[in-house]
Amino acid sequence: MEKGERIAKRLARAGLCSRREAERWIGEGRVAVDGKVLTTPAVLVTAESRITVDGKPVAGPEKTRLWRYHKPRGFVTTERDPQERPTIFAALPPGMPRVVKVGRLDLNSEGLMLLTNDGALARHLELPATGWVRRYRVRVHGIVDPKRLATLENGITIAGIEYGPVEAALERQQGANAWITFALREGKNREVRRICEHFGWQVSRLIRLSYGPFQLGSLARGAVEEVPGKVLREQVGTAVLGDAHRRRTA
């Protein structure tokens, strides 16, 4: 006998909303299972359940998809912000399905972000074990010593936090400002900024150029572009995509 899953999870996997939003929809009487309007989210459904929202049938989970997005400065990457700052999700073009972010960029950072409709894939791509390199171009205020950058090859500990090996190089020094390139695999919270601050360099601009094999390239600021399915399979692997899909549909 099929065990089933919570109705809120099924609606989220169908790409309609978050689990929290699904629970709100249920409280508003918008969700029905097998013709019965739900009054509680504590309901299990199976593949045989007939689910409707506002009277419209709910389709099964979508195929796994991935998008490149050029995040502008001044946007947060959470779905909602208690300070009511603009979010990337509110800025996405009309017609985009519900997506989650892969990794993060802070408010004042810009550049490439990956978005996907598959939470399992997002978690896989964020893992350090996946081994994907994140590349950044950073402008700082200060005189940069290339020898100090070279020491990052062995990792660094800042305020008790250990950071793994980082490839860093001085691109050019222009008076009191400099451009530096960074490449790292772990991508801990605010890692590049903390390294620069540790060396006494004030970051004035931080741009992510790539995430693994996917490049920012000439993608316009604020634009989003889907990665073709063939490219996604080549770069991520059919086994990973199959595992992610099975977790979504199990």
Secondary structure as GFF3:
##gff-version 3
##sequence-region A 1 250
A	DSSP	beta_strand	5	6	.	.	.	ID=ss1
A	DSSP	alpha_helix	7	13	.	.	.	ID=ss2
A	DSSP	alpha_helix	19	27	.	.	.	ID=ss3
A	DSSP	beta_strand	31	33	.	.	.	ID=ss4
A	DSSP	beta_strand	36	37	.	.	.	ID=ss5
A	DSSP	beta_strand	44	45	.	.	.	ID=ss6
A	DSSP	beta_strand	51	53	.	.	.	ID=ss7
A	DSSP	beta_strand	56	57	.	.	.	ID=ss8
A	DSSP	beta_strand	66	71	.	.	.	ID=ss9
A	DSSP	alpha_helix	88	91	.	.	.	ID=ss10
A	DSSP	beta_strand	100	102	.	.	.	ID=ss11
A	DSSP	beta_strand	110	116	.	.	.	ID=ss12
A	DSSP	alpha_helix	119	126	.	.	.	ID=ss13
A	DSSP	three_ten_helix	128	130	.	.	.	ID=ss14
A	DSSP	beta_strand	134	141	.	.	.	ID=ss15
A	DSSP	alpha_helix	146	150	.	.	.	ID=ss16
A	DSSP	three_ten_helix	151	154	.	.	.	ID=ss17
A	DSSP	beta_strand	156	158	.	.	.	ID=ss18
A	DSSP	beta_strand	161	163	.	.	.	ID=ss19
A	DSSP	beta_strand	166	174	.	.	.	ID=ss20
A	DSSP	beta_strand	177	184	.	.	.	ID=ss21
A	DSSP	alpha_helix	191	198	.	.	.	ID=ss22
A	DSSP	beta_strand	202	211	.	.	.	ID=ss23
A	DSSP	beta_strand	214	215	.	.	.	ID=ss24
A	DSSP	beta_strand	224	226	.	.	.	ID=ss25
A	DSSP	alpha_helix	229	236	.	.	.	ID=ss26
A	DSSP	alpha_helix	238	249	.	.	.	ID=ss27
###
